[in-house]
Amino acid sequence: MTRTLEFYFDYGSPYSYLADTQVEAIARRAGATLARKPMLLGGVFKATGNHSPAEMPQKSQWSGFDMPMWARHYGVPFQRNPFFPVNTLALMRGAAAAQIDGLFERYHPAIYRAMWVDGRNLNDINEIAEVLTAAGLDAAKFGKRIQDQ
């Protein structure tokens, strides 16, 4: 039987970013195929009555300590995004389009890096276009794909 590790992620979650830096190695160790699954964390929060750490002072304070600690532990770059929280609907639609179009391997790391390493304002469509262009992707095409239901 083939094993699959399904990894559900949202670019707006710093914990998702940190987990993403480790998930390929975990899949390898488990002898599993990795399947990254874009999802809207805000929708999950709404459906479950939960809230983002950005909305809850105690969660925010704890995550401000916890996330840099895990980044150091994993040996990965991390910077709290000064534009957080970011509405990730367009980014997650872009991830789905990138998977369909076979461009995910360029899209995915570029978006995570822009969000949690470079601290880019991904609420701004022009910033997203710059990130995509720098990754060698057609920003105009992604703009159209993001609009596609």
C-alpha positions in Angstrom: 0.0 0.0 0.0 1.3 3.5 -0.9 1.4 6.0 1.9 0.5 9.6 1.4 1.2 12.4 3.8 -1.5 15.1 3.2 -0.2 18.5 4.4 -2.9 21.2 4.6 -1.5 24.7 4.6 -2.4 28.4 4.4 0.3 30.9 3.5 -1.0 33.2 6.2 -0.1 30.8 9.0 3.5 31.1 10.3 3.1 27.6 11.8 2.2 26.3 8.4 5.4 27.9 7.0 7.5 26.3 9.8 5.9 22.9 9.3 6.4 23.2 5.5 10.1 23.5 6.1 10.0 20.0 7.7 7.3 18.1 5.9 9.3 16.8 2.9 11.8 15.1 5.3 9.0 13.7 7.4 7.4 12.2 4.2 10.7 10.7 3.1 11.3 9.1 6.5 7.9 7.6 6.5 8.2 6.4 2.9 5.2 8.5 2.0 4.3 10.6 -1.0 3.7 14.2 0.0 0.5 15.9 -1.1 0.3 19.6 -0.3 -3.3 20.7 0.1 -4.1 24.4 0.0 -6.9 25.4 2.4 -8.3 28.6 3.9 -7.4 28.7 7.6 -9.7 31.7 8.1 -12.6 29.5 7.0 -11.6 26.8 9.5 -11.4 29.4 12.2 -14.9 30.7 11.3 -16.4 27.2 11.1 -14.9 26.1 14.4 -15.4 29.3 16.4 -11.6 29.7 16.8 -9.6 32.8 16.1 -6.3 33.8 14.7 -3.5 34.6 17.1 -3.6 38.1 15.6 -7.0 38.5 17.2 -6.2 37.2 20.6 -3.6 38.9 22.7 -2.5 35.8 24.7 -2.1 33.7 21.6 -0.3 36.5 19.9 2.1 37.0 22.8 2.8 33.2 23.0 3.3 32.8 19.2 5.7 35.8 19.2 7.9 33.7 21.4 7.2 30.3 20.1 7.6 30.8 16.3 11.2 32.2 16.4 12.1 29.5 18.8 10.9 26.8 16.3 12.6 28.6 13.4 15.9 28.5 15.3 15.4 24.8 16.2 14.7 24.0 12.6 17.6 26.2 11.4 15.3 28.1 9.0 14.9 31.8 8.3 11.8 33.5 9.8 10.6 37.0 10.2 7.2 38.0 11.6 5.4 39.7 8.7 4.8 43.4 9.5 1.6 43.3 7.3 0.1 40.3 9.2 -2.7 39.4 9.1 -2.9 38.9 5.3 -6.1 37.9 3.4 -4.8 34.8 1.7 -7.7 34.0 -0.6 -5.8 35.1 -3.7 -2.6 33.4 -2.6 -4.4 30.1 -2.0 -6.3 30.3 -5.3 -2.9 30.9 -6.8 -1.6 27.7 -5.1 -4.4 25.7 -6.5 -3.9 27.1 -10.0 -0.1 26.5 -9.7 -0.8 22.8 -8.8 -3.2 22.4 -11.8 -0.7 24.2 -14.2 2.4 22.3 -13.0 4.0 25.4 -11.6 3.7 24.7 -7.9 7.3 24.0 -7.3 8.2 27.6 -8.2 5.1 29.3 -6.8 5.0 27.7 -3.3 8.5 28.5 -2.0 8.3 32.0 -3.5 5.1 32.9 -1.7 6.2 31.4 1.7 9.5 33.2 1.4 7.8 36.5 0.6 5.5 36.1 3.5 7.7 34.7 6.3 11.2 35.5 5.4 11.1 38.8 3.4 8.1 40.3 5.1 6.4 41.4 1.9 2.9 43.0 1.8 1.0 40.2 0.1 -2.3 42.1 0.7 -1.0 44.2 -2.3 -1.6 42.7 -5.7 1.4 44.6 -7.1 3.7 43.0 -4.4 2.3 39.6 -5.4 3.0 40.3 -9.0 6.6 41.3 -8.2 7.1 38.1 -6.2 5.7 35.9 -9.0 7.8 37.6 -11.6 11.0 37.2 -9.6 10.1 33.5 -9.4 10.0 33.3 -13.2 6.2 33.1 -13.2 3.7 34.9 -15.4 2.0 37.3 -13.0 -0.7 38.4 -15.4 -1.6 34.8 -16.1 -1.8 34.1 -12.3 -3.9 37.2 -11.9 -6.4 35.8 -14.4 -6.2 32.3 -12.8 -6.9 33.7 -9.3 -10.1 35.3 -10.6 -11.3 31.9 -12.1 -13.7 30.1 -9.9 
